[in-house]
Amino acid sequence: MENLPLLSNEILVTKLRGLIQEEREISLKILELINEVERRRLHLELGYPSLFDWLTRDLGYSAAAAMRRIDSARLLRKVPTIAKQIESGKLNLTNLARVQSAIRAEEKRTGKQIEPEQLVNAIEGKSSREVEQHLAQTFPNSAYKADSARAITDNQIRLQVTLSTPQYSELERAREVASHSHFGAPMGEVIGMLAADYLDRKDPLRKKGHTEAVAGPEMTGRRPVPQNVRRLVFQRADGRCEYKNPHTGKVCGSRFQTQIDHIKPVALGGTNAVENLRLLCRAHNAWTAEEIFGPFVKN
Ligand SMILES: [Zn+2]
């Protein structure tokens, strides 16, 4: 490294300007590569349930930095012309990510797809605050607030969520019903009770199953996997995705939307025997099915 204190002001400014330009070009390149990884679903092959998971756990981005890049990359895919504006610094990743997350929220709220091109061009060269204002004007009905969970102490979490009015009425009603056994329970306790009750009924990890799966006609893969066999598979996997990358041995381990998968597919004569079943997250289930049958075929 050269001796910085000896640099002339002029060279210092020129150097900095040049590096910032390079940084923007690299940022753009990173977005393009992220899109290519997503197109190939390489993160799934590597044993990660999502692109976000891979960028944070393996590549070392913070959660916010990873989200900014994923959101910006999606916009770049939808509006390829923004490459030039990113390179010239007229659009930065923070503002692009804001636009993408506002679009996502609005699409979720209305169920309609939004064309981002106009919106992206409208925020060119704007400051963060101006972008916030523009988004608030464009989507005045968007009530979207991201959920947040923050640790208060080692065993207490403060949760902030947004409910619709009918949802809140139902929650209030649940508190009234619960007041017979839990008089004056705070809302947090009510939510905890509802979650425990739901999991007792629905979570395969909590249900006690027979420890043995019997052989019978229901074991042919053409029938649905019997409940007791499902429980066995869920419990054996501790509710986690069992996809493993054959080269690195990295196991996915995601507990999100896990599903039973036939290792030898039913269509190829696979059975419902426990040994032929494994637990996969939804992303890995869809991906492994595509690897075997080609795109757009459900397992
Ligand atoms: Zn997985």
py3Dmol code that shows the C-alpha trace and the ligand (Angstrom):
import py3Dmol

protein = """\
ATOM      1  CA  MET A   1       0.000   0.000   0.000  1.00  0.00           C
ATOM      2  CA  GLU A   2       1.310   3.419  -0.862  1.00  0.00           C
ATOM      3  CA  ASN A   3       1.940   5.992   1.763  1.00  0.00           C
ATOM      4  CA  LEU A   4      -1.484   7.656   2.003  1.00  0.00           C
ATOM      5  CA  PRO A   5      -0.477  10.788   3.924  1.00  0.00           C
ATOM      6  CA  LEU A   6       1.810  11.686   1.014  1.00  0.00           C
ATOM      7  CA  LEU A   7      -0.920  11.563  -1.653  1.00  0.00           C
ATOM      8  CA  SER A   8      -1.913  14.914  -3.153  1.00  0.00           C
ATOM      9  CA  ASN A   9      -5.542  15.974  -2.632  1.00  0.00           C
ATOM     10  CA  GLU A  10      -6.186  15.649  -6.331  1.00  0.00           C
ATOM     11  CA  ILE A  11      -4.924  12.083  -6.556  1.00  0.00           C
ATOM     12  CA  LEU A  12      -6.764  11.152  -3.354  1.00  0.00           C
ATOM     13  CA  VAL A  13     -10.076  12.321  -4.835  1.00  0.00           C
ATOM     14  CA  THR A  14      -9.385  10.662  -8.195  1.00  0.00           C
ATOM     15  CA  LYS A  15      -8.523   7.371  -6.520  1.00  0.00           C
ATOM     16  CA  LEU A  16     -11.625   7.402  -4.373  1.00  0.00           C
ATOM     17  CA  ARG A  17     -13.839   8.270  -7.315  1.00  0.00           C
ATOM     18  CA  GLY A  18     -12.334   5.432  -9.340  1.00  0.00           C
ATOM     19  CA  LEU A  19     -12.796   2.879  -6.573  1.00  0.00           C
ATOM     20  CA  ILE A  20     -16.411   3.883  -5.982  1.00  0.00           C
ATOM     21  CA  GLN A  21     -17.077   3.427  -9.690  1.00  0.00           C
ATOM     22  CA  GLU A  22     -15.430   0.002  -9.512  1.00  0.00           C
ATOM     23  CA  GLU A  23     -17.502  -0.836  -6.447  1.00  0.00           C
ATOM     24  CA  ARG A  24     -20.711  -0.095  -8.377  1.00  0.00           C
ATOM     25  CA  GLU A  25     -19.586  -2.251 -11.287  1.00  0.00           C
ATOM     26  CA  ILE A  26     -18.777  -5.074  -8.873  1.00  0.00           C
ATOM     27  CA  SER A  27     -22.171  -4.632  -7.173  1.00  0.00           C
ATOM     28  CA  LEU A  28     -23.891  -5.019 -10.520  1.00  0.00           C
ATOM     29  CA  LYS A  29     -21.787  -8.074 -11.358  1.00  0.00           C
ATOM     30  CA  ILE A  30     -22.740  -9.612  -7.994  1.00  0.00           C
ATOM     31  CA  LEU A  31     -26.451  -9.093  -8.753  1.00  0.00           C
ATOM     32  CA  GLU A  32     -26.024 -10.765 -12.138  1.00  0.00           C
ATOM     33  CA  LEU A  33     -24.221 -13.723 -10.568  1.00  0.00           C
ATOM     34  CA  ILE A  34     -26.874 -14.016  -7.841  1.00  0.00           C
ATOM     35  CA  ASN A  35     -29.517 -14.227 -10.564  1.00  0.00           C
ATOM     36  CA  GLU A  36     -27.558 -16.935 -12.345  1.00  0.00           C
ATOM     37  CA  VAL A  37     -27.201 -18.914  -9.091  1.00  0.00           C
ATOM     38  CA  GLU A  38     -30.950 -18.607  -8.615  1.00  0.00           C
ATOM     39  CA  ARG A  39     -31.651 -19.666 -12.200  1.00  0.00           C
ATOM     40  CA  ARG A  40     -29.533 -22.801 -11.670  1.00  0.00           C
ATOM     41  CA  ARG A  41     -30.902 -23.230  -8.114  1.00  0.00           C
ATOM     42  CA  LEU A  42     -27.331 -23.835  -7.127  1.00  0.00           C
ATOM     43  CA  HIS A  43     -28.024 -22.983  -3.474  1.00  0.00           C
ATOM     44  CA  LEU A  44     -30.341 -26.005  -3.292  1.00  0.00           C
ATOM     45  CA  GLU A  45     -27.717 -28.323  -4.725  1.00  0.00           C
ATOM     46  CA  LEU A  46     -25.231 -26.955  -2.186  1.00  0.00           C
ATOM     47  CA  GLY A  47     -27.590 -27.897   0.651  1.00  0.00           C
ATOM     48  CA  TYR A  48     -29.247 -24.563   1.525  1.00  0.00           C
ATOM     49  CA  PRO A  49     -33.038 -24.180   1.631  1.00  0.00           C
ATOM     50  CA  SER A  50     -32.948 -20.675   0.160  1.00  0.00           C
ATOM     51  CA  LEU A  51     -30.712 -18.202  -1.593  1.00  0.00           C
ATOM     52  CA  PHE A  52     -30.917 -15.998   1.524  1.00  0.00           C
ATOM     53  CA  ASP A  53     -29.732 -18.860   3.707  1.00  0.00           C
ATOM     54  CA  TRP A  54     -26.744 -19.491   1.467  1.00  0.00           C
ATOM     55  CA  LEU A  55     -25.731 -15.819   1.213  1.00  0.00           C
ATOM     56  CA  THR A  56     -25.843 -15.342   4.985  1.00  0.00           C
ATOM     57  CA  ARG A  57     -24.597 -18.670   6.300  1.00  0.00           C
ATOM     58  CA  ASP A  58     -21.972 -19.537   3.727  1.00  0.00           C
ATOM     59  CA  LEU A  59     -20.955 -16.300   2.022  1.00  0.00           C
ATOM     60  CA  GLY A  60     -20.984 -14.166   5.140  1.00  0.00           C
ATOM     61  CA  TYR A  61     -23.459 -11.410   4.250  1.00  0.00           C
ATOM     62  CA  SER A  62     -25.528  -9.942   7.084  1.00  0.00           C
ATOM     63  CA  ALA A  63     -29.277 -10.567   6.825  1.00  0.00           C
ATOM     64  CA  ALA A  64     -29.930  -6.997   5.682  1.00  0.00           C
ATOM     65  CA  ALA A  65     -27.109  -7.025   3.120  1.00  0.00           C
ATOM     66  CA  ALA A  66     -28.299 -10.349   1.687  1.00  0.00           C
ATOM     67  CA  MET A  67     -31.921  -9.147   1.419  1.00  0.00           C
ATOM     68  CA  ARG A  68     -30.810  -5.934  -0.309  1.00  0.00           C
ATOM     69  CA  ARG A  69     -28.950  -7.917  -2.940  1.00  0.00           C
ATOM     70  CA  ILE A  70     -31.651 -10.533  -3.451  1.00  0.00           C
ATOM     71  CA  ASP A  71     -34.347  -7.859  -3.815  1.00  0.00           C
ATOM     72  CA  SER A  72     -32.189  -5.760  -6.146  1.00  0.00           C
ATOM     73  CA  ALA A  73     -31.297  -8.819  -8.229  1.00  0.00           C
ATOM     74  CA  ARG A  74     -35.019  -9.625  -8.657  1.00  0.00           C
ATOM     75  CA  LEU A  75     -35.710  -6.100  -9.864  1.00  0.00           C
ATOM     76  CA  LEU A  76     -32.774  -6.312 -12.246  1.00  0.00           C
ATOM     77  CA  ARG A  77     -34.283  -9.482 -13.668  1.00  0.00           C
ATOM     78  CA  LYS A  78     -37.641  -7.791 -14.179  1.00  0.00           C
ATOM     79  CA  VAL A  79     -36.174  -4.529 -15.511  1.00  0.00           C
ATOM     80  CA  PRO A  80     -32.790  -5.326 -17.115  1.00  0.00           C
ATOM     81  CA  THR A  81     -32.305  -1.708 -18.214  1.00  0.00           C
ATOM     82  CA  ILE A  82     -31.573  -0.639 -14.616  1.00  0.00           C
ATOM     83  CA  ALA A  83     -28.101  -2.176 -15.006  1.00  0.00           C
ATOM     84  CA  LYS A  84     -26.920   1.137 -16.471  1.00  0.00           C
ATOM     85  CA  GLN A  85     -28.429   3.169 -13.642  1.00  0.00           C
ATOM     86  CA  ILE A  86     -26.843   0.928 -11.025  1.00  0.00           C
ATOM     87  CA  GLU A  87     -23.482   1.290 -12.727  1.00  0.00           C
ATOM     88  CA  SER A  88     -23.756   5.045 -12.907  1.00  0.00           C
ATOM     89  CA  GLY A  89     -24.881   5.316  -9.281  1.00  0.00           C
ATOM     90  CA  LYS A  90     -28.307   6.762 -10.123  1.00  0.00           C
ATOM     91  CA  LEU A  91     -29.934   3.772  -8.444  1.00  0.00           C
ATOM     92  CA  ASN A  92     -28.499   2.201  -5.307  1.00  0.00           C
ATOM     93  CA  LEU A  93     -29.243  -1.192  -3.792  1.00  0.00           C
ATOM     94  CA  THR A  94     -30.900   0.234  -0.677  1.00  0.00           C
ATOM     95  CA  ASN A  95     -33.512   2.097  -2.700  1.00  0.00           C
ATOM     96  CA  LEU A  96     -34.003  -0.760  -5.154  1.00  0.00           C
ATOM     97  CA  ALA A  97     -34.594  -3.153  -2.268  1.00  0.00           C
ATOM     98  CA  ARG A  98     -37.147  -0.710  -0.790  1.00  0.00           C
ATOM     99  CA  VAL A  99     -39.042  -0.661  -4.069  1.00  0.00           C
ATOM    100  CA  GLN A 100     -38.987  -4.436  -4.420  1.00  0.00           C
ATOM    101  CA  SER A 101     -40.184  -4.999  -0.860  1.00  0.00           C
ATOM    102  CA  ALA A 102     -42.984  -2.419  -1.283  1.00  0.00           C
ATOM    103  CA  ILE A 103     -44.047  -4.124  -4.520  1.00  0.00           C
ATOM    104  CA  ARG A 104     -44.009  -7.509  -2.823  1.00  0.00           C
ATOM    105  CA  ALA A 105     -46.158  -6.209   0.037  1.00  0.00           C
ATOM    106  CA  GLU A 106     -48.629  -4.558  -2.330  1.00  0.00           C
ATOM    107  CA  GLU A 107     -48.868  -7.660  -4.530  1.00  0.00           C
ATOM    108  CA  LYS A 108     -49.525  -9.726  -1.434  1.00  0.00           C
ATOM    109  CA  ARG A 109     -52.213  -7.292  -0.272  1.00  0.00           C
ATOM    110  CA  THR A 110     -54.048  -6.948  -3.598  1.00  0.00           C
ATOM    111  CA  GLY A 111     -53.240 -10.264  -5.283  1.00  0.00           C
ATOM    112  CA  LYS A 112     -52.335  -8.339  -8.450  1.00  0.00           C
ATOM    113  CA  GLN A 113     -49.003  -8.207 -10.181  1.00  0.00           C
ATOM    114  CA  ILE A 114     -47.255  -4.837 -10.357  1.00  0.00           C
ATOM    115  CA  GLU A 115     -45.038  -3.750 -13.248  1.00  0.00           C
ATOM    116  CA  PRO A 116     -41.969  -2.229 -11.608  1.00  0.00           C
ATOM    117  CA  GLU A 117     -40.466  -0.348 -14.539  1.00  0.00           C
ATOM    118  CA  GLN A 118     -42.190   2.986 -14.024  1.00  0.00           C
ATOM    119  CA  LEU A 119     -41.610   2.924 -10.293  1.00  0.00           C
ATOM    120  CA  VAL A 120     -37.914   2.177 -10.671  1.00  0.00           C
ATOM    121  CA  ASN A 121     -37.437   4.999 -13.148  1.00  0.00           C
ATOM    122  CA  ALA A 122     -39.316   7.388 -10.874  1.00  0.00           C
ATOM    123  CA  ILE A 123     -36.884   6.887  -7.992  1.00  0.00           C
ATOM    124  CA  GLU A 124     -33.752   7.486 -10.073  1.00  0.00           C
ATOM    125  CA  GLY A 125     -31.389   9.823  -8.265  1.00  0.00           C
ATOM    126  CA  LYS A 126     -33.703  10.182  -5.238  1.00  0.00           C
ATOM    127  CA  SER A 127     -32.599  10.103  -1.608  1.00  0.00           C
ATOM    128  CA  SER A 128     -33.805   7.354   0.744  1.00  0.00           C
ATOM    129  CA  ARG A 129     -36.373   9.685   2.270  1.00  0.00           C
ATOM    130  CA  GLU A 130     -37.700  10.771  -1.087  1.00  0.00           C
ATOM    131  CA  VAL A 131     -38.021   7.133  -2.106  1.00  0.00           C
ATOM    132  CA  GLU A 132     -39.983   6.360   1.092  1.00  0.00           C
ATOM    133  CA  GLN A 133     -42.319   9.274   0.341  1.00  0.00           C
ATOM    134  CA  HIS A 134     -42.754   8.238  -3.270  1.00  0.00           C
ATOM    135  CA  LEU A 135     -43.612   4.669  -2.241  1.00  0.00           C
ATOM    136  CA  ALA A 136     -46.082   5.891   0.406  1.00  0.00           C
ATOM    137  CA  GLN A 137     -47.830   8.019  -2.250  1.00  0.00           C
ATOM    138  CA  THR A 138     -47.829   5.230  -4.827  1.00  0.00           C
ATOM    139  CA  PHE A 139     -49.231   2.630  -2.413  1.00  0.00           C
ATOM    140  CA  PRO A 140     -51.328   4.689   0.037  1.00  0.00           C
ATOM    141  CA  ASN A 141     -53.289   1.655   1.246  1.00  0.00           C
ATOM    142  CA  SER A 142     -50.322  -0.500   1.979  1.00  0.00           C
ATOM    143  CA  ALA A 143     -50.535  -1.363   5.654  1.00  0.00           C
ATOM    144  CA  TYR A 144     -47.573  -3.616   5.414  1.00  0.00           C
ATOM    145  CA  LYS A 145     -45.227  -3.618   8.354  1.00  0.00           C
ATOM    146  CA  ALA A 146     -42.589  -6.289   8.616  1.00  0.00           C
ATOM    147  CA  ASP A 147     -42.928  -8.570  11.631  1.00  0.00           C
ATOM    148  CA  SER A 148     -40.167  -8.157  14.123  1.00  0.00           C
ATOM    149  CA  ALA A 149     -38.995 -10.311  16.998  1.00  0.00           C
ATOM    150  CA  ARG A 150     -36.435  -9.018  19.442  1.00  0.00           C
ATOM    151  CA  ALA A 151     -34.885 -10.777  22.411  1.00  0.00           C
ATOM    152  CA  ILE A 152     -35.578  -8.838  25.630  1.00  0.00           C
ATOM    153  CA  THR A 153     -33.948 -11.308  28.006  1.00  0.00           C
ATOM    154  CA  ASP A 154     -32.649 -14.853  27.538  1.00  0.00           C
ATOM    155  CA  ASN A 155     -36.169 -16.266  27.748  1.00  0.00           C
ATOM    156  CA  GLN A 156     -38.341 -13.391  26.584  1.00  0.00           C
ATOM    157  CA  ILE A 157     -38.984 -12.222  23.040  1.00  0.00           C
ATOM    158  CA  ARG A 158     -40.840  -9.045  22.107  1.00  0.00           C
ATOM    159  CA  LEU A 159     -42.912  -9.685  19.003  1.00  0.00           C
ATOM    160  CA  GLN A 160     -44.398  -6.983  16.820  1.00  0.00           C
ATOM    161  CA  VAL A 161     -46.922  -8.093  14.214  1.00  0.00           C
ATOM    162  CA  THR A 162     -49.626  -6.451  12.099  1.00  0.00           C
ATOM    163  CA  LEU A 163     -53.092  -8.003  12.098  1.00  0.00           C
ATOM    164  CA  SER A 164     -56.192  -7.153  10.095  1.00  0.00           C
ATOM    165  CA  THR A 165     -59.175  -5.960  12.160  1.00  0.00           C
ATOM    166  CA  PRO A 166     -61.040  -9.298  11.781  1.00  0.00           C
ATOM    167  CA  GLN A 167     -57.918 -11.220  12.811  1.00  0.00           C
ATOM    168  CA  TYR A 168     -57.566  -9.044  15.879  1.00  0.00           C
ATOM    169  CA  SER A 169     -61.240  -9.600  16.773  1.00  0.00           C
ATOM    170  CA  GLU A 170     -60.655 -13.343  16.618  1.00  0.00           C
ATOM    171  CA  LEU A 171     -57.625 -13.022  18.840  1.00  0.00           C
ATOM    172  CA  GLU A 172     -59.653 -10.966  21.339  1.00  0.00           C
ATOM    173  CA  ARG A 173     -62.386 -13.610  21.240  1.00  0.00           C
ATOM    174  CA  ALA A 174     -59.785 -16.328  21.871  1.00  0.00           C
ATOM    175  CA  ARG A 175     -58.698 -14.387  24.949  1.00  0.00           C
ATOM    176  CA  GLU A 176     -62.316 -14.255  26.178  1.00  0.00           C
ATOM    177  CA  VAL A 177     -62.720 -17.996  25.659  1.00  0.00           C
ATOM    178  CA  ALA A 178     -59.431 -18.647  27.410  1.00  0.00           C
ATOM    179  CA  SER A 179     -60.441 -16.432  30.344  1.00  0.00           C
ATOM    180  CA  HIS A 180     -62.313 -19.372  31.926  1.00  0.00           C
ATOM    181  CA  SER A 181     -59.051 -21.125  32.623  1.00  0.00           C
ATOM    182  CA  HIS A 182     -56.616 -18.202  32.317  1.00  0.00           C
ATOM    183  CA  PHE A 183     -58.338 -15.140  33.708  1.00  0.00           C
ATOM    184  CA  GLY A 184     -56.648 -11.885  32.793  1.00  0.00           C
ATOM    185  CA  ALA A 185     -53.945 -13.587  30.733  1.00  0.00           C
ATOM    186  CA  PRO A 186     -51.878 -11.066  28.737  1.00  0.00           C
ATOM    187  CA  MET A 187     -52.074 -11.367  24.948  1.00  0.00           C
ATOM    188  CA  GLY A 188     -48.629 -12.969  24.759  1.00  0.00           C
ATOM    189  CA  GLU A 189     -49.828 -15.824  26.960  1.00  0.00           C
ATOM    190  CA  VAL A 190     -52.949 -16.271  24.800  1.00  0.00           C
ATOM    191  CA  ILE A 191     -50.850 -16.448  21.630  1.00  0.00           C
ATOM    192  CA  GLY A 192     -48.602 -19.011  23.314  1.00  0.00           C
ATOM    193  CA  MET A 193     -51.625 -21.128  24.264  1.00  0.00           C
ATOM    194  CA  LEU A 194     -53.011 -20.972  20.724  1.00  0.00           C
ATOM    195  CA  ALA A 195     -49.653 -22.026  19.277  1.00  0.00           C
ATOM    196  CA  ALA A 196     -49.277 -24.917  21.737  1.00  0.00           C
ATOM    197  CA  ASP A 197     -52.825 -26.098  21.028  1.00  0.00           C
ATOM    198  CA  TYR A 198     -52.288 -25.913  17.262  1.00  0.00           C
ATOM    199  CA  LEU A 199     -48.985 -27.786  17.451  1.00  0.00           C
ATOM    200  CA  ASP A 200     -50.476 -30.505  19.685  1.00  0.00           C
ATOM    201  CA  ARG A 201     -53.009 -31.176  16.955  1.00  0.00           C
ATOM    202  CA  LYS A 202     -50.945 -30.600  13.811  1.00  0.00           C
ATOM    203  CA  ASP A 203     -47.230 -31.022  14.444  1.00  0.00           C
ATOM    204  CA  PRO A 204     -46.040 -34.537  13.491  1.00  0.00           C
ATOM    205  CA  LEU A 205     -43.144 -34.090  15.921  1.00  0.00           C
ATOM    206  CA  ARG A 206     -45.562 -33.923  18.864  1.00  0.00           C
ATOM    207  CA  LYS A 207     -47.799 -36.826  17.969  1.00  0.00           C
ATOM    208  CA  LYS A 208     -47.014 -40.165  19.473  1.00  0.00           C
ATOM    209  CA  GLY A 209     -46.987 -42.793  16.743  1.00  0.00           C
ATOM    210  CA  HIS A 210     -46.675 -46.545  16.661  1.00  0.00           C
ATOM    211  CA  THR A 211     -43.000 -47.284  16.611  1.00  0.00           C
ATOM    212  CA  GLU A 212     -43.342 -49.870  13.898  1.00  0.00           C
ATOM    213  CA  ALA A 213     -44.734 -49.528  10.435  1.00  0.00           C
ATOM    214  CA  VAL A 214     -46.661 -52.591   9.373  1.00  0.00           C
ATOM    215  CA  ALA A 215     -46.433 -54.136   5.943  1.00  0.00           C
ATOM    216  CA  GLY A 216     -49.714 -54.050   4.045  1.00  0.00           C
ATOM    217  CA  PRO A 217     -51.360 -52.788   0.901  1.00  0.00           C
ATOM    218  CA  GLU A 218     -51.055 -49.177   2.176  1.00  0.00           C
ATOM    219  CA  MET A 219     -47.298 -49.551   1.901  1.00  0.00           C
ATOM    220  CA  THR A 220     -47.338 -49.530  -1.883  1.00  0.00           C
ATOM    221  CA  GLY A 221     -46.345 -46.040  -2.917  1.00  0.00           C
ATOM    222  CA  ARG A 222     -49.573 -45.496  -4.851  1.00  0.00           C
ATOM    223  CA  ARG A 223     -51.440 -44.986  -1.549  1.00  0.00           C
ATOM    224  CA  PRO A 224     -50.887 -41.959   0.685  1.00  0.00           C
ATOM    225  CA  VAL A 225     -48.152 -42.511   3.274  1.00  0.00           C
ATOM    226  CA  PRO A 226     -49.921 -43.868   6.430  1.00  0.00           C
ATOM    227  CA  GLN A 227     -50.053 -41.480   9.407  1.00  0.00           C
ATOM    228  CA  ASN A 228     -47.899 -43.642  11.679  1.00  0.00           C
ATOM    229  CA  VAL A 229     -45.219 -43.927   8.992  1.00  0.00           C
ATOM    230  CA  ARG A 230     -45.310 -40.167   8.458  1.00  0.00           C
ATOM    231  CA  ARG A 231     -44.731 -39.618  12.164  1.00  0.00           C
ATOM    232  CA  LEU A 232     -41.837 -42.048  12.167  1.00  0.00           C
ATOM    233  CA  VAL A 233     -40.155 -40.204   9.314  1.00  0.00           C
ATOM    234  CA  PHE A 234     -40.757 -36.777  10.906  1.00  0.00           C
ATOM    235  CA  GLN A 235     -39.426 -37.917  14.258  1.00  0.00           C
ATOM    236  CA  ARG A 236     -36.414 -39.699  12.784  1.00  0.00           C
ATOM    237  CA  ALA A 237     -35.487 -36.476  10.965  1.00  0.00           C
ATOM    238  CA  ASP A 238     -36.353 -34.257  13.965  1.00  0.00           C
ATOM    239  CA  GLY A 239     -38.602 -32.337  11.575  1.00  0.00           C
ATOM    240  CA  ARG A 240     -35.625 -31.184   9.493  1.00  0.00           C
ATOM    241  CA  CYS A 241     -34.902 -31.351   5.775  1.00  0.00           C
ATOM    242  CA  GLU A 242     -32.566 -34.289   5.142  1.00  0.00           C
ATOM    243  CA  TYR A 243     -31.162 -33.174   1.788  1.00  0.00           C
ATOM    244  CA  LYS A 244     -27.395 -33.714   1.760  1.00  0.00           C
ATOM    245  CA  ASN A 245     -24.945 -32.465  -0.826  1.00  0.00           C
ATOM    246  CA  PRO A 246     -23.093 -35.571  -2.063  1.00  0.00           C
ATOM    247  CA  HIS A 247     -19.762 -33.752  -2.398  1.00  0.00           C
ATOM    248  CA  THR A 248     -19.578 -31.570   0.701  1.00  0.00           C
ATOM    249  CA  GLY A 249     -21.900 -33.538   2.997  1.00  0.00           C
ATOM    250  CA  LYS A 250     -23.715 -30.292   3.883  1.00  0.00           C
ATOM    251  CA  VAL A 251     -27.203 -31.123   5.190  1.00  0.00           C
ATOM    252  CA  CYS A 252     -29.974 -28.581   4.655  1.00  0.00           C
ATOM    253  CA  GLY A 253     -31.652 -28.955   8.081  1.00  0.00           C
ATOM    254  CA  SER A 254     -34.428 -26.450   7.365  1.00  0.00           C
ATOM    255  CA  ARG A 255     -37.647 -26.932   9.361  1.00  0.00           C
ATOM    256  CA  PHE A 256     -39.675 -24.774   6.989  1.00  0.00           C
ATOM    257  CA  GLN A 257     -42.532 -26.457   5.105  1.00  0.00           C
ATOM    258  CA  THR A 258     -41.027 -29.929   5.372  1.00  0.00           C
ATOM    259  CA  GLN A 259     -42.675 -32.723   3.399  1.00  0.00           C
ATOM    260  CA  ILE A 260     -42.287 -36.478   3.049  1.00  0.00           C
ATOM    261  CA  ASP A 261     -40.396 -37.499  -0.085  1.00  0.00           C
ATOM    262  CA  HIS A 262     -40.076 -40.907  -1.715  1.00  0.00           C
ATOM    263  CA  ILE A 263     -36.367 -41.531  -2.327  1.00  0.00           C
ATOM    264  CA  LYS A 264     -37.219 -43.949  -5.117  1.00  0.00           C
ATOM    265  CA  PRO A 265     -40.183 -42.165  -6.697  1.00  0.00           C
ATOM    266  CA  VAL A 266     -43.616 -43.771  -6.652  1.00  0.00           C
ATOM    267  CA  ALA A 267     -43.746 -43.464 -10.437  1.00  0.00           C
ATOM    268  CA  LEU A 268     -40.642 -45.664 -10.598  1.00  0.00           C
ATOM    269  CA  GLY A 269     -42.051 -48.269  -8.210  1.00  0.00           C
ATOM    270  CA  GLY A 270     -40.975 -46.708  -4.883  1.00  0.00           C
ATOM    271  CA  THR A 271     -42.917 -47.839  -1.792  1.00  0.00           C
ATOM    272  CA  ASN A 272     -44.074 -46.232   1.455  1.00  0.00           C
ATOM    273  CA  ALA A 273     -41.512 -48.215   3.459  1.00  0.00           C
ATOM    274  CA  VAL A 274     -39.760 -46.019   6.043  1.00  0.00           C
ATOM    275  CA  GLU A 275     -36.399 -46.731   4.398  1.00  0.00           C
ATOM    276  CA  ASN A 276     -37.692 -45.278   1.134  1.00  0.00           C
ATOM    277  CA  LEU A 277     -38.881 -42.067   2.764  1.00  0.00           C
ATOM    278  CA  ARG A 278     -37.119 -38.942   3.859  1.00  0.00           C
ATOM    279  CA  LEU A 279     -38.066 -35.447   4.944  1.00  0.00           C
ATOM    280  CA  LEU A 280     -37.354 -32.527   2.600  1.00  0.00           C
ATOM    281  CA  CYS A 281     -38.124 -28.817   2.806  1.00  0.00           C
ATOM    282  CA  ARG A 282     -40.444 -27.630   0.066  1.00  0.00           C
ATOM    283  CA  ALA A 283     -37.610 -26.120  -1.963  1.00  0.00           C
ATOM    284  CA  HIS A 284     -35.558 -29.320  -1.915  1.00  0.00           C
ATOM    285  CA  ASN A 285     -38.599 -31.496  -2.555  1.00  0.00           C
ATOM    286  CA  ALA A 286     -39.503 -29.560  -5.699  1.00  0.00           C
ATOM    287  CA  TRP A 287     -35.893 -29.384  -6.809  1.00  0.00           C
ATOM    288  CA  THR A 288     -35.100 -33.093  -6.418  1.00  0.00           C
ATOM    289  CA  ALA A 289     -38.334 -33.946  -8.281  1.00  0.00           C
ATOM    290  CA  GLU A 290     -37.217 -31.708 -11.133  1.00  0.00           C
ATOM    291  CA  GLU A 291     -33.804 -33.361 -11.155  1.00  0.00           C
ATOM    292  CA  ILE A 292     -35.511 -36.721 -11.733  1.00  0.00           C
ATOM    293  CA  PHE A 293     -38.502 -35.839 -13.879  1.00  0.00           C
ATOM    294  CA  GLY A 294     -37.615 -32.481 -15.409  1.00  0.00           C
ATOM    295  CA  PRO A 295     -39.219 -29.130 -14.612  1.00  0.00           C
ATOM    296  CA  PHE A 296     -42.816 -28.569 -13.510  1.00  0.00           C
ATOM    297  CA  VAL A 297     -43.588 -32.124 -12.430  1.00  0.00           C
ATOM    298  CA  LYS A 298     -44.820 -32.395  -8.860  1.00  0.00           C
ATOM    299  CA  ASN A 299     -43.694 -35.296  -6.728  1.00  0.00           C
TER     300      ASN A 299
END
"""
ligand_1 = """\
1
ZN
Zn -33.918 -28.406 2.347
"""
view = py3Dmol.view(width=600, height=400)
view.addModel(protein, "pdb")
view.setStyle({"model": 0}, {"cartoon": {"style": "trace"}})
view.addModel(ligand_1, "xyz")
view.setStyle({"model": 1}, {"stick": {}})
view.zoomTo()
view.show()
